[in-house]
Amino acid sequence: MPTRLADRCLWLRQAIAPHETDAPALKGAVKADICIVGGGYAGLWTALELKRRNPALDVVIVEADICGGGASGRNTGMVLPLWMKFEPLRQLCGDEGALRLCRASASIVGEIGAFCRAHDIDAEIRPDEWLWAATCGPQVGAWRPVMQALARHGEAPFREVSQAELDAIVGARTLRAGAIMGGTATLHPGRLVRGLRKAALDAGVRVFENSPMARLDRKAPAVHTQAGSVAADRVILAMNAWSAALPELRPAILVIASDDAATAPVPDLLRRCRYESGPLVTDSQTFVSGFRSTADGRIVAGVTGGAIGFGGLDGRRFEGRSPRAGDIANAVRRIFPALGEAPLTESWRGPIDRTQSGLPLFGKLPGAPAVLYGFGFSGNGITTTPLAARILASLAEDRVDEWSACGLVRPPIAWLPPEPFRYLGALMVRTAVRRKDRLGLQERKPGPIVRRLAALAPGGIVTTGGLDPTGRTP
Ligand SMILES: Cc1cc2nc3c(=O)[nH]c(=O)nc-3n(C[C@H](O)[C@H](O)[C@H](O)COP(=O)(O)OP(=O)(O)OC[C@H]3O[C@@H](n4cnc5c(N)ncnc54)[C@H](O)[C@@H]3O)c2cc1C
């Protein structure tokens, strides 16, 4: 079947060649060593890692849509190591464990580049720095606790930038302060995920698309779709926000949309603004917004904190055009007024799998040790999914090593109540966060109720608190 382009986001329309066809749908009874559910970055990197370790392993991917049709083909393409999550990582993994994971994530940027070169994938990887900026007084210094904690361990991935440097980057006096991190990058998310799909097929991974898992057998693991089944020694659930479909995982994960938009190519504007390449820029709101430029001369920008899923992912509220293009345009204008001149001609959205700490969870499904899960990338999946692949591969192989023993391997922490309280509570917290962020822009402080509610927000790409190790486990 020809791969559908209609209603797909810009990245996927650019990445899917006109004559591409979908992989076959699953039909009949299939056996495999490992069955991975979900063909995004997490599922594809894991399949590739398993094959790298043991080329003879029979690995199958069962994907509801096409590989990359989820968040992996729709993200903003900001490649950020885990340094800004050092504090929650430290509490989970200890000082050394946290440093090891941060350093491993920092080297992932180069590793993705090397992988793409080796597999002839043009993912448009560009070593853009990251400007973590403050657009108002309350945001100033958001990065300092992380910088100070890292400095105590001899690490200094950020440097604070002067007002003159900030003004020069954005061409206006819109930023109050900021810190720059190197070792970051931007890339074309669609080309990366479709390249991973091709690499997986080339490595002998059997891929079934348009094959949503309808049922999971937990004891003798098997994945059932409408027309077929895969019985496997191990099943790996790499389903991002869709993990909330599993009752064991649902209480551990809040499903909330992120919304992105893009301009048409505006190379002249980018040249005038001296923004043909980095830095990629984010503000320091709790619901962070940010933007970057692309190789074909566009601006791609995004805002977090959108639609909330009832239970898991309900209906089409995470698909299609974004209803928040106005918010996205304002976010760009607020930081970089000249770039805000260019109209946003494309928009899309996708689901984010937010955990309380903003850190992913890995492990064996309670009561079903042959079924593994990996989810909760919380909007920071490009660098964390290659690490996830190592963790999931080691768990699948029953290896005891630095990956299977790392602190991110833990039970699905049940921190969310059942519906409808979960949805209503999430709405209240989202309202409080939006109010706090809005008041901040007016240099005003929220009252105690808003502050308390906003403090309950789960982790995003930046987490300095909100830990889950103390949460109730099922
Ligand atoms: C708008 C947006 C912007 C983002 N920006 C960034 C960014 O700049 N940088 C960054 O690092 N991260 C970003 N992210 C997050 C990042 O995209 C994710 O963390 C990452 O893609 C997660 O990979 P994944 O494989 O877990 O998820 P996905 O790519 O979503 O893969 C999960 C797959 O599971 C499939 N699936 C679901 N249910 C079933 C089922 N029942 N049966 C079979 N298959 C199923 C889905 O179809 C999907 O393809 C962003 C996300 C969004 C939505």
The ligand as an ORCA input file, in Angstrom:
! r2SCAN-3c Opt
* xyz 0 1
  C       5.232     18.231     18.981
  C       6.365     17.492     19.662
  C       7.611     18.109     19.771
  C       8.675     17.417     20.375
  N       9.915     17.988     20.356
  C      10.989     17.273     20.789
  C      12.304     17.778     20.642
  O      12.535     18.856     20.090
  N      13.335     17.029     21.123
  C      13.135     15.807     21.710
  O      14.107     15.172     22.127
  N      11.899     15.285     21.812
  C      10.821     15.981     21.360
  N       9.570     15.440     21.442
  C       9.410     14.115     22.073
  C       9.883     12.991     21.188
  O       9.307     13.109     19.914
  C       9.507     11.662     21.830
  O      10.029     11.608     23.138
  C      10.012     10.464     21.054
  O       9.605     10.530     19.723
  C       9.501      9.208     21.719
  O       9.772      8.098     20.894
  P       8.866      6.814     21.037
  O       9.380      5.809     20.105
  O       8.762      6.468     22.480
  O       7.414      7.329     20.644
  P       6.619      7.355     19.245
  O       7.414      7.874     18.143
  O       5.324      8.044     19.534
  O       6.372      5.834     18.950
  C       5.375      5.076     19.575
  C       4.704      4.274     18.483
  O       3.834      3.318     19.071
  C       2.787      3.122     18.159
  N       1.660      2.498     18.860
  C       0.854      3.046     19.782
  N      -0.078      2.193     20.176
  C       0.141      1.046     19.484
  C      -0.517     -0.215     19.426
  N      -1.589     -0.476     20.172
  N      -0.029     -1.157     18.591
  C       1.066     -0.909     17.825
  N       1.714      0.280     17.837
  C       1.262      1.243     18.653
  C       2.461      4.530     17.674
  O       1.740      4.512     16.461
  C       3.845      5.137     17.561
  O       4.365      5.060     16.247
  C       8.471     16.108     20.896
  C       7.226     15.503     20.782
  C       6.178     16.180     20.180
  C       4.831     15.517     20.064
*
